[in-house]
Amino acid sequence: MLLGFETSDDAAVWKMSDESAAVLTVDFFTPIVDDPYDFGRIAAANALSDVFAMGAAPHVALNLLALDCKLGGEIAAAILQGGADAIREAGAFVGGGHTIDDPEPKYGLAVFGSVHPQHILRNAGAQPGDVLYLTKPIGTGVMVSALTCGLADEEDMRPVIDSMKELNAAGSKAAIAACAHAATDVTGFGLAGHLHEMLQASDCAAVLDIDRIPVFSRVWEHVHAYCRPNRAFSIMDVAQSYIRQETFDDEAFDDCLALLCDPQTSGGMLVAIAPENSSLFEEEFSRLAKRKPFCIGKITDAKCGSISLRGEGRLPVEACLA
C-alpha cells in the first residue's frame, strides 16, 4: 500500500509493479439537482475527481445506485446515462455495478485507475514559496441552499451545474506537466478544509488572497444574507482554530469564513506549484480547459496547517466556466 488514509489523500494507491500502481476510490451522495441526468453526470464527475487528483488515469468504474422502485426505470436510466457519459468522456468504461431499492435516492461510482508509482500527485509535498491555484469557482453548497430556499432559480444554477459536471482532467494533466508539489480536489470540507489537510500533510502554512477567490454569481450575496448549508457551520467551527486574519471586522470575517468553508460538490483542483513552473501550469491548463486557472495565494513556512487571509475584504471574483 503506497497511500491509505493516513494523510487524507484522495484515493488509495496500491503498487502492482515498479511501473504501475492501482488507484482506487468510491464516492456517492443524494441528489443535489432535480434533473436525473445532471445528477448522474455530477456524481460521476465527483467520483472521477479523486482519481484525477492523484495524477492518475481512470480505467473502469462500477455504478452504485439506490433508488425507490416506484420511480420506475426511466429515472434510473437517466441517472446511469449521465454517469456513463462522464465516464466515457474520461476515457474509461462502466463495468456494471450494484443497485438497491431505497426510498432515499443515492448514486455514485467506485473507480479504478492507474498511475506510475513515481508520478503520484499527493496532498503532501507543498513547499514554502509555492503558488496556489484553484481550477473552479466555489459556492456550490451556497447556491444549492439558495435554490432550496427559493432565493435562486434554474438560470442562476446553470453555471453551477455546468461546473459540477466538468471533469478535473485538465487540472490533473496541467499539474503533472508543471511537476506540481501537491494537489487535491475541493469537495465536502470546503476550500479551507482541504487546504488545511494539504498544509498539515506538508508541514507548512498558506496565505490566501480573499479578493482573488473565484465564486459563482450571487454567492457572496447569499453568504452575506446567511443562506448557508448546514454542514458549513460545523466546518467553520473547526476552521476558526487555523484561519487567521487581522484586517476584517467580525461580520466580514464571518462571511469570508463561510465562503471558504462552503462544502463543494465536484469542485475544482487545488494545486501547489513551484513559482518557476507557474507559467507552465497556467499555459497547459488554459490550453486544455479553454480558460485560465485562478491564482489564490501561496505556501509559507508559518505555523503548520495555518491559513492567513489577506486582501481588502471586497467581493471575491465572480467567475464562470465560459
Secondary structure, DSSP 8 states (H G I E B T S, - for coil): --B-STT--SSEEEE-SSS-EEEEEEEEE--SSS-HHHHHHHHHHHHHHHHHHTT-EEEEEEEEEEE-GGG-HHHHHHHHHHHHHHHHHTT-EEEEEEEEE-SS-EEEEEEEEEE-GGG---SS---TT-EEEESS-B-HHHHHHHHHTTSS-HHHHHHHHHHHHS-SHHHHHHHHHTT-SEEEE--TTHHHHHHHHHHHHHT-EEEEEGGG-EE-TTHHHHHHTT---HHHHHHHHHHTTTEE-SSS-HHHHHHHHHHHT---SS--EEEEE-GGGHHHHHHHHHHHHSS--EEEEEEESSSTT-EEEES-----EE----
